[in-house]
Amino acid sequence: MNDSVNPSADSSTNALPESGGSRHRAIRSFALRQGRFSVAQRKALDSLWPVYGLDAADAPSDFEAVFGRSAPLVAEIGFGNGETLAQLAADQPQIDFVGIEVHRPGVAQLLLRLKERELNNVRIFCADAVDILTHRIADESLSGVNLFFPDPWPKKRHHKRRLVNPEFIGLIARKLKIGGFFHAATDWEDYARQMLEVLEGCDRLENAAGKNRFSPRPAHRALTKFERRGQQLGHGVWDLIFIRRDDRQPAIACNGR
Ligand SMILES: C[S@@+](CC[C@H](N)C(=O)[O-])C[C@H]1O[C@@H](n2cnc3c(N)ncnc32)[C@H](O)[C@@H]1O
């Protein structure tokens, strides 16, 4: 039996906002895949998006009001189907997590995981992370940002679509609290080296592993579908962890910001 549903033909998925975001940027880091929803995912969108979903309206979100408590807030950008995010949230109930993903079936899958594991410390935006970081997350409000296996855009002519570039890292640095972390992982060596160069070039961030070094893989990062696929292809994996410096005095600029 085919239990999947084409999202464009399924009015019940209207619970989700359009993933493309309301603002127009010339170059985006994703090519929106339509994907298909299983029946369970479609039901999850109907019943669980109102519980865990956040809309992408303009004012910065008041996360203390959203979660009903004051706790460190960690964002995960491009969480895929939410394997790592659900695991981190289960392992760290003292932390609140905000996931940002454009792929709607992935969002539905995370909703199912949250319900199954009875997790209440996660909320989700279904929109472009650049728009959400810019407009919905206050400066110096995040204790951490995770970016695991971002789309590698391996062809040279597509490198401009890679999420990690000086402007994006400048945005991340602005959103992190002093002492907050940015953790990225990739199984594409040339992207890993590009990330390292960009991150080392940001004066607001300091490499936790020491200058120009990659970090050892932390045990808390759950293995995902993309990492498993990379392993099967014989790819290595590179982790990068950078910490937001205390740059209040004297003021230091990052990418001119
Ligand atoms: C290669 S997948 C990795 C997924 C997951 N992190 C993992 O390790 O399994 C990259 C994900 O990032 C999402 N993505 C890419 N650019 C994005 C953006 N600007 N905002 C939100 N999600 C984005 C894609 O939809 C995709 O699901």
The ligand as an ORCA input file, in Angstrom:
! r2SCAN-3c Opt
* xyz 0 1
  C      22.512     17.746      3.902
  S      21.101     18.039      4.887
  C      21.665     17.629      6.542
  C      20.545     17.399      7.507
  C      20.952     17.078      8.948
  N      21.638     18.188      9.580
  C      21.754     15.826      9.044
  O      22.927     15.883      9.414
  O      21.190     14.758      8.774
  C      21.041     19.826      4.949
  C      19.700     20.349      5.412
  O      19.769     21.754      5.554
  C      18.545     22.309      5.123
  N      18.822     23.713      4.769
  C      19.677     24.162      3.825
  N      19.724     25.500      3.820
  C      18.866     25.918      4.795
  C      18.474     27.197      5.255
  N      18.974     28.317      4.740
  N      17.577     27.254      6.270
  C      17.066     26.115      6.815
  N      17.400     24.872      6.411
  C      18.295     24.781      5.419
  C      18.120     21.434      3.968
  O      16.731     21.487      3.736
  C      18.562     20.050      4.442
  O      17.547     19.382      5.135
*
